[in-house]
Amino acid sequence: RFGVWFVRGALHRRSAAAMGSDEGPGGRGLRRDISCWIAALRTHYLVLLIFTVIVYFPRLCLSYLVFFLAQLLRLVARITGVETNRPVQNRRILVITDYLPPQTHGIAIRCHAYVKHMRAQGHEVVVFSTAYEASKETSFDHPNIPAVVNPFNLNNRIGYNPGVKLAWYLGAHSWDVVHLFFPSLIGSFVLTVCSWRRIPVYCSHHVEMQIFAHKHVPFRPVCEFGMFMYNLIGKWPATRWGTLNAAPTLCFARDHLGKEHEERLRRVPSGTHDVFKSEADDPNERSDVRRTRFGVDDEKTRVILMVQRLSGEKGTERIFPALKPKDGGKATSDGEGSVDAVLAIAGDGPSRQFLEAEAKKRRLKVVFMGNVPHQELPRLYRAADCFVTMSLSETFGLTCLEAMMCGCPAVIPYCDVFNEIWDERVPKTWRYDIKSISGLASAISAAQDGGREWLDKNPVKMTWKSAADELLGHYEECISLNSKKRQTLRDFVTFMDHCLRVAICTMVATFVL
């Protein structure tokens, strides 16, 4: 990042000097460059790590202070006869997450869909997050979690402390269940205070931290320190105090949290939006999209679609050897250059410049579309001949589901996560070994030839509405598993309430008499 800013600044100053602009050395151009360097420094992962370590504990102490103040006031309310925790028909659900729109990745989409459909069923769903779309914000949404910019994805924010408002809500309000989305740096606070109040906590884990950490942090001691701290304040408290722990696949849950917690592991339900369907909204949609987005004017040219963030762990470049160059070329025996197709990539990220340079170097037919709004993706899926993912770092892979919901056959590598989800749902011919170029080429060919017809006869149907219904079932299981602890606490509080009232009445009577 520093290198990019340095080169941009040098080029800007050179062009300004050549034009005699007042933005040359000493002018506004230099000030802008300095501002850019400062911004780059502030978002460097080492700077953010140091800042978080310094600020974390004082603010954490403040959060605990606010929580216990709220608990004290609840005690006063009980003693004075104010009714608390009254039973209601709907569920009071608190969702705590770093991931919501305008973020465009799968966790944000998943979280927003859960909330939307549970609210539609009449449940009181209160959400605390690091950011939210102002146009969609309601009185139940609180984008107030103290956060810093994610140094590995500058469009996202990471909550580093619970904050005063969340601490107050956890201490003063009644909740049937709390859903905590991981990765999260505030897990230890939420889990400990919920354990104190005997509130069941549903912990869902969505990122393979080991893969991402070692991909993005090259300095091993810093990486190991970061992972230890995350385990200390996030993962280990979840396994200790979480009522249920879930992940998009059970194989990932076992690998991430440990097989010894098997009985409390669940598969968090997944789905996609109703707009992902095989029926086109416009009879000319396919030809229009192929022409305007893929640069293809005929039906004979095959189009392969990839939808993902362009970063190292996704392995996008692994498809390049299989593609045929623009000027033809002879395919090799191991499958190199055997796939004659246009590759269309929807997404952006830190690897984009490298991927563009690599595609140009290999003279491949690749179209980089940048970030595409989520609601526009169905048109791309329906216009492509097949979808391909090269990623082995997914915990579910929503884009594979979205593609097949739109009737676009998905070519998927063999790995534990994809094996659990898709082994019984798609033909084996659409699967491939990530190390085999010929296997990839064969899978692409099989998916393109008859893949759409197979999905017409065997449609994939997984919606967020059905996922939200299943998730509510998991919440009910959490509540049931925790009911004995909660009843014990309720009996103790009732006993102490009566004792305090008797003591206060006795003191008043003694004073009066």
C-alpha positions in Angstrom: 0.0 0.0 0.0 2.9 2.4 0.8 4.5 1.7 -2.5 1.3 2.5 -4.4 0.9 5.8 -2.6 4.5 6.7 -3.2 4.3 6.0 -6.9 1.1 7.9 -7.3 2.5 10.8 -5.4 5.7 10.9 -7.5 3.7 10.8 -10.8 1.4 13.5 -9.6 4.2 15.8 -8.6 6.0 15.2 -11.9 3.0 16.0 -14.0 2.1 19.0 -11.9 5.7 20.4 -12.3 5.6 19.8 -16.0 2.3 21.8 -16.3 3.5 24.6 -14.1 0.7 23.8 -11.7 0.5 25.3 -8.2 0.1 21.7 -7.0 3.8 21.1 -7.5 6.4 20.7 -4.7 5.2 22.7 -1.7 1.7 23.0 -3.1 -1.5 21.2 -2.6 -0.2 18.1 -4.4 2.4 17.5 -1.7 -0.1 18.0 1.1 -2.4 15.5 -0.6 0.4 13.0 -0.8 1.2 13.4 2.9 -2.5 12.9 3.7 -2.5 9.7 1.7 0.6 8.4 3.4 -0.9 9.2 6.8 -4.1 7.4 5.8 -2.1 4.4 4.7 -0.1 4.4 8.0 -3.3 4.6 10.1 -4.8 1.5 8.3 -1.7 -0.6 8.5 -2.4 -3.8 10.5 0.6 -3.2 12.9 -0.6 0.3 13.8 -4.2 -1.0 14.3 -3.0 -3.9 16.4 -1.0 -1.6 18.7 -3.9 0.9 19.0 -6.3 -1.9 19.8 -4.1 -3.4 22.5 -3.6 0.0 24.2 -7.3 1.0 24.1 -8.9 -2.4 24.5 -8.6 -2.9 28.2 -9.6 0.6 29.5 -12.7 0.6 27.3 -13.5 -3.0 28.3 -13.4 -2.0 32.0 -15.8 0.9 31.2 -18.2 -1.6 29.4 -18.2 -3.9 32.5 -18.9 -0.9 34.7 -21.9 0.2 32.6 -23.2 -3.4 32.5 -23.1 -3.8 36.3 -24.7 -0.4 36.8 -27.5 -1.5 34.6 -27.8 -4.7 36.6 -28.0 -2.6 39.8 -30.8 -0.5 38.4 -32.7 -3.7 37.4 -32.4 -4.8 41.1 -33.8 -1.5 42.3 -36.6 -1.9 39.8 -37.5 -5.3 41.1 -37.4 -4.2 44.7 -39.7 -1.3 44.0 -42.2 -3.6 42.2 -41.5 -2.8 38.6 -42.1 -5.9 36.5 -39.1 -7.2 34.6 -38.6 -10.1 32.1 -42.3 -10.5 31.6 -43.2 -13.4 29.3 -44.3 -12.5 25.7 -45.4 -14.6 22.7 -42.6 -13.5 20.4 -38.9 -13.9 21.0 -36.6 -11.1 22.1 -33.4 -11.7 20.0 -30.2 -9.7 20.2 -27.9 -10.0 17.2 -24.3 -8.8 17.6 -22.2 -8.7 14.4 -19.4 -6.9 12.5 -21.0 -7.9 9.2 -23.9 -6.0 7.6 -24.6 -4.1 4.4 -23.1 -2.0 2.8 -20.5 -4.7 3.1 -21.1 -7.1 0.1 -19.5 -10.3 1.3 -21.4 -13.5 2.2 -21.5 -13.0 6.0 -23.1 -9.5 5.7 -25.7 -10.9 3.2 -26.4 -13.8 5.5 -26.8 -11.7 8.6 -29.1 -9.2 7.0 -31.3 -11.9 5.5 -31.7 -13.6 8.9 -32.7 -10.4 10.6 -35.2 -9.4 7.8 -37.0 -12.7 7.8 -37.2 -13.1 11.6 -38.6 -9.6 12.0 -41.2 -10.5 9.3 -42.4 -13.2 11.6 -43.0 -10.7 14.5 -39.9 -11.4 16.6 -38.2 -8.5 18.3 -34.7 -8.6 16.7 -32.3 -5.9 17.9 -29.0 -5.6 16.0 -25.7 -4.1 17.2 -23.1 -3.7 14.5 -20.1 -1.6 13.3 -22.0 0.0 10.4 -25.3 -0.2 8.5 -27.0 1.4 5.5 -28.6 4.6 6.7 -31.5 4.1 4.3 -32.4 0.7 5.9 -31.8 1.6 9.5 -34.7 1.2 12.0 -35.0 1.9 15.7 -34.0 -1.7 16.3 -30.6 -1.2 14.6 -27.6 0.2 16.4 -24.4 0.6 14.4 -22.6 1.8 17.5 -20.0 -0.9 18.2 -16.6 0.9 18.5 -14.6 -0.1 15.4 -11.5 0.3 13.4 -11.0 -0.1 9.6 -10.2 -3.6 8.6 -6.6 -3.3 7.3 -7.1 -6.3 4.9 -10.4 -5.0 3.5 -10.7 -1.3 3.8 -14.4 -1.3 3.0 -15.1 -3.2 6.2 -14.8 -2.4 9.9 -13.8 -4.5 12.9 -15.4 -4.0 16.3 -12.7 -3.9 18.9 -14.8 -3.2 22.0 -18.5 -3.7 23.0 -19.1 0.0 23.8 -21.3 1.6 26.4 -24.6 1.3 24.6 -24.3 -2.5 24.0 -23.1 -3.0 27.6 -26.2 -1.1 28.7 -28.6 -3.2 26.5 -27.0 -6.4 27.8 -27.4 -5.3 31.4 -30.7 -3.5 31.4 -32.9 -5.4 28.9 -34.4 -8.9 28.8 -33.3 -11.3 26.1 -34.4 -14.8 25.2 -31.3 -15.5 23.1 -28.2 -13.7 21.9 -26.7 -14.5 18.4 -23.0 -13.6 18.2 -21.4 -13.7 14.8 -17.7 -14.6 14.6 -15.0 -13.5 13.9 -15.5 -11.1 16.7 -13.1 -9.3 19.2 -15.9 -8.6 21.7 -16.9 -12.3 22.2 -15.4 -12.6 25.7 -17.4 -9.6 27.0 -20.7 -10.7 25.5 -20.3 -14.4 26.6 -19.2 -13.6 30.2 -22.0 -11.2 30.9 -24.6 -13.5 29.2 -23.2 -16.3 31.4 -23.7 -14.1 34.4 -27.3 -13.5 33.5 -27.9 -17.1 32.2 -28.8 -15.8 28.7 -28.3 -18.5 26.1 -25.8 -17.5 23.4 -25.8 -18.9 19.8 -22.3 -18.5 18.4 -21.9 -18.8 14.6 -18.4 -19.0 13.1 -17.9 -18.0 9.4 -14.2 -17.5 8.7 -11.3 -19.9 8.5 -9.0 -17.7 10.5 -5.9 -19.8 10.1 -5.9 -19.5 6.4 -6.7 -15.8 6.3 -4.3 -14.8 9.0 -1.3 -16.5 7.4 -2.2 -15.2 3.9 -2.5 -11.6 5.0 0.1 -11.2 7.7 3.6 -12.1 6.4 5.5 -11.5 9.7 4.9 -14.8 11.5 5.4 -13.7 15.1 2.8 -10.9 14.6 0.5 -13.5 13.0 0.9 -16.0 15.9 0.3 -13.3 18.5 -2.8 -12.1 16.7 -4.2 -15.7 16.5 -3.4 -16.3 20.2 -5.3 -13.1 21.2 -8.2 -14.0 18.9 -8.4 -17.4 20.5 -8.1 -15.9 24.0 -10.9 -13.3 23.6 -13.0 -14.9 20.9 -12.9 -18.6 20.1 -12.0 -20.1 23.5 -14.8 -18.2 25.3 -17.2 -19.3 22.7 -16.4 -23.0 23.3 -16.6 -22.4 27.1 -19.7 -20.2 27.5 -21.6 -20.5 24.2 -24.8 -22.5 24.5 -24.5 -23.8 20.9 -21.7 -23.2 18.4 -22.5 -23.4 14.7 -20.8 -23.0 11.3 -22.0 -23.2 7.7 -20.7 -26.8 7.6 -20.1 -29.3 10.4 -16.6 -30.3 9.0 -15.5 -26.7 9.4 -17.1 -26.4 12.9 -15.2 -29.5 14.0 -11.9 -28.3 12.5 -12.3 -24.8 13.9 -13.6 -25.5 17.4 -12.5 -29.1 18.0 -14.2 -32.5 17.8 -14.5 -32.6 21.6 -17.4 -30.1 21.4 -19.2 -32.3 18.9 -22.5 -32.5 20.8 -22.9 -28.7 20.9 -22.0 -28.1 17.3 -24.6 -27.3 14.7 -24.7 -26.4 11.0 -25.9 -22.8 10.7 -28.7 -22.8 8.0 -27.9 -21.2 4.7 -29.9 -19.9 1.7 -30.2 -17.2 -0.8 -32.6 -14.5 -1.9 -35.7 -15.1 -4.0 -34.3 -13.0 -6.9 -31.9 -15.9 -7.6 -34.1 -17.8 -10.0 -33.6 -19.5 -13.4 -36.5 -17.6 -15.1 -35.3 -14.4 -16.8 -37.2 -11.1 -16.3 -36.6 -10.1 -19.9 -36.6 -12.5 -23.0 -33.6 -10.6 -24.3 -31.7 -10.6 -21.0 -29.1 -13.3 -21.9 -28.0 -11.7 -25.2 -28.0 -8.2 -23.7 -25.9 -9.2 -20.7 -23.5 -11.2 -22.8 -23.0 -8.3 -25.1 -22.8 -5.4 -22.6 -21.1 -7.2 -19.6 -19.1 -10.1 -21.1 -18.3 -8.5 -24.5 -19.7 -11.6 -26.4 -22.0 -11.1 -29.4 -22.9 -14.8 -30.2 -24.1 -17.9 -28.4 -21.3 -20.1 -29.6 -18.7 -18.4 -27.4 -18.6 -20.0 -24.0 -18.6 -17.7 -20.9 -17.2 -18.8 -17.5 -18.3 -16.7 -14.6 -16.4 -16.2 -11.3 -17.9 -14.1 -8.5 -15.6 -13.4 -5.5 -13.4 -11.0 -3.7 -10.0 -10.8 -5.5 -7.6 -11.7 -2.8 -4.8 -14.3 -2.4 -6.7 -16.9 -0.4 -9.4 -17.2 -3.2 -6.8 -18.6 -5.7 -8.4 -17.0 -8.7 -5.3 -17.3 -10.8 -5.4 -21.1 -10.6 -7.9 -21.1 -13.5 -5.6 -19.2 -15.9 -3.4 -22.2 -17.1 -6.6 -24.0 -18.3 -7.7 -21.1 -20.5 -6.9 -20.9 -24.2 -5.0 -17.8 -25.2 -6.5 -15.2 -27.6 -4.1 -16.2 -30.4 -5.0 -19.8 -30.2 -2.2 -22.1 -29.2 -2.1 -25.8 -28.8 -3.4 -27.5 -25.7 -1.0 -29.6 -23.7 -1.5 -33.2 -22.5 -2.1 -32.0 -18.9 -5.0 -29.7 -20.0 -3.2 -26.4 -20.3 -4.9 -24.1 -22.8 -7.7 -26.5 -23.4 -10.7 -24.4 -22.3 -11.7 -22.0 -25.1 -13.9 -19.5 -23.3 -14.2 -15.9 -22.0 -13.7 -15.7 -18.3 -15.8 -13.0 -16.7 -14.9 -12.0 -13.1 -17.2 -10.0 -10.8 -15.5 -8.7 -7.8 -12.6 -6.5 -6.6 -9.8 -6.6 -4.1 -6.1 -6.3 -3.4 -5.2 -9.0 -6.0 -6.9 -7.3 -9.0 -3.8 -5.6 -10.4 -1.8 -8.8 -10.2 -4.6 -10.8 -11.9 -5.1 -8.2 -14.7 -1.3 -8.3 -15.3 -1.2 -12.1 -15.3 -4.2 -12.3 -17.7 -2.5 -9.8 -20.0 0.8 -11.6 -19.9 -0.9 -14.9 -20.8 -3.0 -13.2 -23.5 -6.2 -14.6 -22.1 -9.8 -13.5 -22.8 -10.7 -12.2 -19.3 -13.2 -9.5 -18.4 -12.8 -7.8 -15.1 -16.2 -6.2 -14.1 -15.3 -4.9 -10.7 -17.8 -5.0 -7.8 -21.3 -5.8 -9.0 -24.3 -4.9 -6.9 -25.8 -8.1 -5.3 -29.2 -7.6 -7.0 -27.6 -7.6 -10.4 -25.8 -10.9 -10.0 -28.8 -13.1 -11.1 -28.6 -11.7 -14.6 -24.9 -12.6 -14.8 -25.5 -16.1 -13.6 -28.3 -16.7 -16.1 -26.2 -15.3 -19.0 -23.0 -17.4 -18.3 -22.5 -21.0 -19.5 -21.0 -22.1 -16.2 -19.8 -20.8 -12.9 -16.3 -21.7 -11.4 -14.8 -21.3 -8.0 -11.2 -22.0 -7.2 -11.4 -21.2 -3.5 -10.6 -23.7 -0.8 -11.0 -21.1 2.0 -14.8 -21.0 2.0 -16.9 -22.1 5.0 -20.0 -22.4 2.7 -19.6 -20.6 -0.6 -22.9 -18.7 -1.2 -22.0 -17.9 -4.8 -22.1 -21.6 -5.7 -25.7 -21.8 -4.4 -26.6 -18.5 -6.1 -25.4 -19.7 -9.4 -27.3 -23.0 -9.3 -30.4 -21.3 -8.1 -30.2 -19.3 -11.3 -29.8 -22.5 -13.4 -26.0 -22.0 -13.9 -24.0 -25.2 -13.3 -21.2 -24.7 -10.8 -17.8 -26.2 -11.2 -16.5 -26.9 -7.6 -13.2 -28.3 -6.3 -13.0 -31.2 -3.9 -12.5 -30.1 -0.3 -14.2 -31.0 3.0 -16.6 -28.0 3.0 -17.8 -28.5 -0.6 -17.9 -32.2 -0.2 -20.3 -31.9 2.7 -22.6 -29.5 0.9 -22.6 -30.7 -2.7 -21.5 -34.4 -2.8 -25.1 -35.6 -3.0 -26.6 -32.6 -4.9 -24.6 -32.2 -8.1 -23.0 -34.6 -10.6 -19.5 -35.8 -9.8 -18.5 -34.7 -13.3 -18.8 -31.0 -12.2 -16.2 -31.6 -9.4 -12.4 -31.5 -9.8 -9.1 -31.8 -8.0 -7.6 -28.3 -7.4 -4.2 -29.6 -8.5 -5.4 -31.0 -11.8 -5.7 -28.7 -14.8 -7.0 -31.5 -17.0 -9.6 -32.3 -14.3 -10.7 -28.7 -14.2 -11.0 -28.5 -18.0 -13.0 -31.7 -18.0 -15.4 -30.4 -15.2 -15.9 -27.1 -17.1 -16.7 -29.0 -20.3 -19.2 -31.3 -18.5 -21.0 -28.4 -16.8 -21.3 -26.4 -20.0 -22.6 -29.4 -22.0 -26.0 -30.2 -20.5 -25.5 -28.6 -17.1 -28.5 -26.2 -17.4 -30.7 -29.0 -18.6 -29.7 -31.1 -15.5 -30.5 -28.3 -13.2 -33.9 -27.8 -14.9 -34.7 -31.4 -13.9 -33.0 -31.2 -10.5 -33.4 -27.7 -9.2 -31.5 -26.5 -6.1 -33.8 -24.6 -3.7 -32.4 -23.0 -0.5 -34.0 -19.7 0.5 -33.2 -17.3 3.4 -36.8 -17.7 4.5 -36.4 -21.4 5.1 -33.0 -20.8 6.6 -34.4 -18.2 9.1 -37.1 -20.8 10.1 -34.4 -23.4 10.8 -32.3 -20.8 12.7 -35.3 -20.0 14.9 -35.4 -23.8 15.7 -31.7 -23.6 16.8 -32.6 -20.6 19.0 -35.4 -22.7 20.6 -32.9 -25.5 21.3 -30.5 -22.9 22.9 -33.4 -21.7 25.1 -34.3 -25.3 26.1 -30.7 -26.2 26.9 -30.3 -23.2 29.1 -33.8 -23.3 30.8 -32.6 -25.2 33.9 -29.8 -22.6 34.6 -32.2 -19.8 34.0 -34.8 -21.2 36.3 -32.2 -21.7 39.0 -31.1 -18.1 38.7 -34.8 -16.9 38.6 -35.5 -18.8 41.9 -32.4 -17.3 43.5 -33.2 -13.8 42.4 -36.8 -14.2 43.7 -35.5 -15.4 47.0 -33.0 -12.6 47.3 -35.7 -10.1 46.3 -38.0 -11.2 49.1 -35.1 -11.2 51.6 -34.2 -7.6 50.6 -37.8 -6.4 50.9 -38.1 -8.0 54.4 -34.7 -6.4 55.4 -35.8 -3.0 54.1 -39.2 -3.2 55.7 -37.5 -4.3 59.0 -35.1 -1.4 58.9 -37.9 1.1 58.2 -40.0 -0.3 61.0 -37.1 -0.2 63.4 -36.4 3.4 62.5 -40.0 4.4 62.9 -40.6 2.6 66.1 
